Amino acid sequence: MANNYKRGDSDVRPWGTWEVLDCGATFCVKRIKVNPHAKLSLQLHHHRCEHWIIVKGEGLVTLGDAVYNKKTNDHIFIDVETKHRIENASDEPMEFIEVQAGDNLDENDIVRLEDVYGRV
């Protein structure tokens, strides 16, 4: 088992930012901020599932072949190996809390399937 995150880790991405709020051997909790009209890559993970809770704004969540409109206080579960993304289609910033759970928590466990920022 590996968790390569530590509390306070953060990063700036083309779509916004993320920050690690807490972590343990098999979990990591992040606050993710998505800029207006930005979206994360369509991706999947081999070693972790994720729970997302929208805490500010709203987003379009792709989960498998379905798309859901999620707003503040909505949540969604993303299983291992499930393609997913979130898009902020609004003019306001949006935020969600991501709880990762798995046996190998690492930024290298991102398989990008599609990306508007050329990172595939």
BELMO-V989160 format. One record per pair of residues at least 24 apart in sequence whose C-alpha atoms are under 10 Angstrom apart, sorted by the first residue. I is the first residue (numbers start at 0). J is the second residue. D is the distance in Angstrom with one decimal. If there is no record, write none. Layout:
[[I & J & D] [I & J & D]]
This chain:
[[0 & 24 & 7.2] [0 & 25 & 7.3] [0 & 46 & 10.0] [0 & 101 & 8.3] [0 & 102 & 4.8] [0 & 103 & 5.6] [0 & 104 & 8.4] [1 & 25 & 7.5] [1 & 26 & 9.8] [1 & 101 & 8.9] [1 & 102 & 6.3] [1 & 103 & 4.7] [1 & 104 & 6.1] [1 & 105 & 7.8] [2 & 26 & 7.6] [2 & 27 & 7.9] [2 & 100 & 9.9] [2 & 101 & 8.8] [2 & 102 & 7.8] [2 & 103 & 5.9] [2 & 104 & 4.6] [2 & 105 & 6.4] [2 & 106 & 9.9] [3 & 27 & 9.5] [3 & 103 & 8.1] [3 & 104 & 6.2] [3 & 105 & 5.5] [3 & 106 & 8.2] [3 & 107 & 9.8] [4 & 28 & 9.6] [4 & 29 & 9.9] [4 & 104 & 7.3] [4 & 105 & 6.9] [4 & 106 & 8.7] [12 & 39 & 9.0] [12 & 116 & 9.7] [13 & 37 & 8.2] [13 & 38 & 8.9] [13 & 39 & 8.6] [13 & 115 & 9.5] [13 & 116 & 7.0] [14 & 38 & 5.9] [14 & 39 & 6.3] [14 & 40 & 9.2] [14 & 86 & 9.2] [14 & 87 & 9.3] [14 & 115 & 9.7] [14 & 116 & 8.6] [15 & 39 & 8.8] [15 & 92 & 9.0] [15 & 93 & 9.6] [15 & 94 & 9.7] [16 & 94 & 9.6] [17 & 94 & 9.6] [17 & 95 & 9.7] [17 & 96 & 9.5] [17 & 97 & 9.6] [18 & 96 & 9.8] [19 & 96 & 9.8] [19 & 97 & 9.4] [19 & 98 & 9.9] [20 & 96 & 9.3] [20 & 97 & 9.8] [20 & 98 & 9.9] [21 & 98 & 9.4] [22 & 98 & 9.2] [22 & 99 & 9.1] [22 & 100 & 9.8] [22 & 104 & 9.8] [23 & 100 & 9.5] [23 & 104 & 9.9] [24 & 100 & 9.2] [24 & 101 & 8.8] [24 & 102 & 8.1] [24 & 103 & 9.0] [24 & 104 & 8.7] [25 & 99 & 8.1] [25 & 100 & 5.7] [25 & 101 & 5.4] [25 & 102 & 5.8] [25 & 103 & 7.5] [25 & 104 & 7.4] [26 & 98 & 6.9] [26 & 99 & 5.3] [26 & 100 & 4.5] [26 & 101 & 6.5] [26 & 102 & 8.5] [26 & 103 & 9.2] [26 & 104 & 7.4] [27 & 97 & 7.9] [27 & 98 & 5.7] [27 & 99 & 5.1] [27 & 100 & 6.7] [27 & 101 & 9.0] [27 & 104 & 7.5] [27 & 105 & 9.7] [28 & 96 & 7.0] [28 & 97 & 5.7] [28 & 98 & 4.5] [28 & 99 & 6.4] [28 & 100 & 9.0] [29 & 95 & 8.3] [29 & 96 & 5.7] [29 & 97 & 5.1] [29 & 98 & 6.5] [29 & 99 & 8.2] [30 & 54 & 9.4] [30 & 94 & 7.0] [30 & 95 & 6.0] [30 & 96 & 4.7] [30 & 97 & 6.4] [30 & 98 & 9.1] [31 & 93 & 8.4] [31 & 94 & 5.6] [31 & 95 & 5.4] [31 & 96 & 6.2] [31 & 97 & 7.2] [32 & 87 & 9.7] [32 & 92 & 7.0] [32 & 93 & 5.8] [32 & 94 & 4.5] [32 & 95 & 6.7] [32 & 96 & 8.9] [33 & 58 & 9.1] [33 & 85 & 8.7] [33 & 86 & 7.7] [33 & 87 & 6.4] [33 & 88 & 9.9] [33 & 91 & 9.2] [33 & 92 & 5.9] [33 & 93 & 5.3] [33 & 94 & 6.2] [33 & 95 & 8.4] [34 & 86 & 9.1] [34 & 87 & 6.9] [34 & 88 & 9.2] [34 & 89 & 8.9] [34 & 90 & 8.5] [34 & 91 & 7.4] [34 & 92 & 5.0] [34 & 93 & 6.8] [34 & 94 & 8.9] [35 & 86 & 8.8] [35 & 87 & 5.6] [35 & 88 & 6.5] [35 & 89 & 5.6] [35 & 90 & 5.0] [35 & 91 & 5.3] [35 & 92 & 5.1] [35 & 93 & 7.4] [36 & 86 & 7.2] [36 & 87 & 5.2] [36 & 88 & 4.7] [36 & 89 & 5.9] [36 & 90 & 6.7] [36 & 91 & 8.5] [36 & 92 & 8.7] [36 & 93 & 10.0] [37 & 85 & 8.8] [37 & 86 & 5.9] [37 & 87 & 5.5] [37 & 88 & 7.0] [37 & 89 & 8.9] [37 & 90 & 9.9] [37 & 92 & 9.3] [37 & 93 & 9.9] [37 & 115 & 9.2] [37 & 116 & 10.0] [38 & 84 & 7.3] [38 & 85 & 5.8] [38 & 86 & 4.0] [38 & 87 & 6.1] [38 & 88 & 8.2] [38 & 114 & 8.6] [38 & 115 & 8.0] [38 & 116 & 9.4] [39 & 83 & 9.0] [39 & 84 & 5.7] [39 & 85 & 5.8] [39 & 86 & 6.5] [39 & 87 & 9.1] [39 & 111 & 9.6] [39 & 113 & 9.2] [39 & 114 & 7.3] [39 & 115 & 8.3] [39 & 116 & 9.0] [40 & 82 & 9.8] [40 & 83 & 8.2] [40 & 84 & 6.0] [40 & 85 & 8.0] [40 & 86 & 9.1] [40 & 109 & 9.4] [40 & 110 & 9.2] [40 & 111 & 6.1] [40 & 112 & 7.2] [40 & 113 & 5.7] [40 & 114 & 4.5] [40 & 115 & 7.1] [40 & 116 & 8.2] [40 & 117 & 9.4] [40 & 118 & 8.2] [40 & 119 & 8.4] [41 & 82 & 6.4] [41 & 83 & 5.4] [41 & 84 & 4.8] [41 & 85 & 8.1] [41 & 86 & 9.9] [41 & 109 & 9.7] [41 & 110 & 8.5] [41 & 111 & 5.9] [41 & 112 & 5.4] [41 & 113 & 5.0] [41 & 114 & 6.4] [41 & 115 & 9.3] [41 & 119 & 9.6] [42 & 80 & 8.9] [42 & 81 & 8.0] [42 & 82 & 5.2] [42 & 83 & 5.5] [42 & 84 & 6.5] [42 & 108 & 9.7] [42 & 109 & 6.4] [42 & 110 & 5.3] [42 & 111 & 4.4] [42 & 112 & 5.4] [42 & 113 & 7.1] [42 & 114 & 8.7] [42 & 119 & 9.6] [43 & 77 & 9.1] [43 & 78 & 9.0] [43 & 79 & 7.3] [43 & 80 & 5.4] [43 & 81 & 5.5] [43 & 82 & 4.6] [43 & 83 & 6.3] [43 & 84 & 8.8] [43 & 108 & 8.1] [43 & 109 & 6.1] [43 & 110 & 5.3] [43 & 111 & 6.9] [43 & 112 & 7.8] [44 & 77 & 9.5] [44 & 78 & 8.6] [44 & 79 & 5.8] [44 & 80 & 5.3] [44 & 81 & 7.3] [44 & 82 & 8.0] [44 & 83 & 9.4] [44 & 101 & 10.0] [44 & 103 & 9.9] [44 & 104 & 9.6] [44 & 105 & 9.8] [44 & 106 & 9.7] [44 & 107 & 9.2] [44 & 108 & 5.5] [44 & 109 & 5.4] [44 & 110 & 6.2] [44 & 111 & 9.1] [45 & 78 & 9.6] [45 & 79 & 5.9] [45 & 80 & 5.4] [45 & 81 & 8.8] [45 & 101 & 9.3] [45 & 102 & 9.8] [45 & 103 & 8.8] [45 & 104 & 10.0] [45 & 108 & 6.5] [45 & 109 & 8.0] [45 & 110 & 8.2] [46 & 78 & 9.8] [46 & 79 & 6.5] [46 & 80 & 8.1] [46 & 99 & 9.8] [46 & 100 & 8.5] [46 & 101 & 5.7] [46 & 102 & 6.1] [46 & 103 & 5.5] [46 & 104 & 7.1] [46 & 105 & 8.9] [46 & 108 & 6.8] [46 & 109 & 9.4] [47 & 77 & 9.0] [47 & 78 & 7.5] [47 & 79 & 5.4] [47 & 80 & 8.2] [47 & 98 & 9.9] [47 & 99 & 6.3] [47 & 100 & 5.4] [47 & 101 & 4.2] [47 & 102 & 6.8] [47 & 103 & 6.9] [47 & 104 & 6.8] [47 & 105 & 9.2] [47 & 108 & 8.1] [47 & 109 & 9.8] [48 & 76 & 7.6] [48 & 77 & 5.6] [48 & 78 & 4.6] [48 & 79 & 4.7] [48 & 80 & 8.1] [48 & 81 & 8.6] [48 & 98 & 8.4] [48 & 99 & 5.9] [48 & 100 & 5.5] [48 & 101 & 6.4] [48 & 102 & 9.8] [48 & 104 & 9.8] [49 & 75 & 8.4] [49 & 76 & 6.0] [49 & 77 & 5.0] [49 & 78 & 6.6] [49 & 79 & 7.9] [49 & 81 & 10.0] [49 & 96 & 9.9] [49 & 97 & 6.4] [49 & 98 & 5.5] [49 & 99 & 4.5] [49 & 100 & 6.3] [49 & 101 & 8.8] [50 & 74 & 7.2] [50 & 75 & 5.9] [50 & 76 & 4.6] [50 & 77 & 6.2] [50 & 78 & 8.6] [50 & 95 & 9.8] [50 & 96 & 8.0] [50 & 97 & 5.6] [50 & 98 & 5.1] [50 & 99 & 6.6] [50 & 100 & 8.4] [51 & 75 & 5.3] [51 & 76 & 6.5] [51 & 77 & 8.0] [51 & 85 & 9.9] [51 & 94 & 10.0] [51 & 95 & 6.4] [51 & 96 & 5.6] [51 & 97 & 4.7] [51 & 98 & 6.5] [51 & 99 & 8.9] [52 & 76 & 9.0] [52 & 94 & 8.7] [52 & 95 & 5.4] [52 & 96 & 5.2] [52 & 97 & 6.7] [52 & 98 & 8.6] [53 & 93 & 7.9] [53 & 94 & 6.1] [53 & 95 & 4.2] [53 & 96 & 6.5] [53 & 97 & 8.9] [54 & 93 & 7.7] [54 & 94 & 5.6] [54 & 95 & 5.2] [54 & 96 & 7.0] [55 & 91 & 9.3] [55 & 92 & 7.7] [55 & 93 & 5.1] [55 & 94 & 4.9] [55 & 95 & 6.8] [55 & 96 & 9.7] [56 & 87 & 8.3] [56 & 88 & 10.0] [56 & 89 & 8.2] [56 & 90 & 9.7] [56 & 91 & 7.0] [56 & 92 & 6.7] [56 & 93 & 4.5] [56 & 94 & 6.7] [56 & 95 & 8.8] [57 & 85 & 9.6] [57 & 86 & 8.7] [57 & 87 & 6.7] [57 & 88 & 8.1] [57 & 89 & 7.6] [57 & 91 & 8.9] [57 & 92 & 8.8] [57 & 93 & 6.2] [57 & 94 & 8.2] [57 & 95 & 9.1] [58 & 84 & 9.7] [58 & 85 & 6.2] [58 & 86 & 5.4] [58 & 87 & 4.8] [58 & 88 & 6.6] [58 & 89 & 7.9] [58 & 92 & 9.9] [58 & 93 & 7.3] [58 & 94 & 9.0] [58 & 95 & 9.3] [59 & 84 & 8.2] [59 & 85 & 5.6] [59 & 86 & 5.1] [59 & 87 & 6.5] [59 & 88 & 7.2] [59 & 89 & 9.8] [60 & 84 & 5.8] [60 & 85 & 4.5] [60 & 86 & 6.5] [60 & 87 & 9.1] [61 & 85 & 6.3] [61 & 86 & 8.4] [70 & 94 & 9.9] [70 & 95 & 9.7] [71 & 95 & 8.5] [80 & 110 & 9.4] [82 & 110 & 9.0] [82 & 111 & 9.1] [82 & 112 & 8.1] [83 & 111 & 9.8] [83 & 112 & 9.5] [84 & 111 & 10.0] [84 & 113 & 9.6] [84 & 114 & 9.9]]
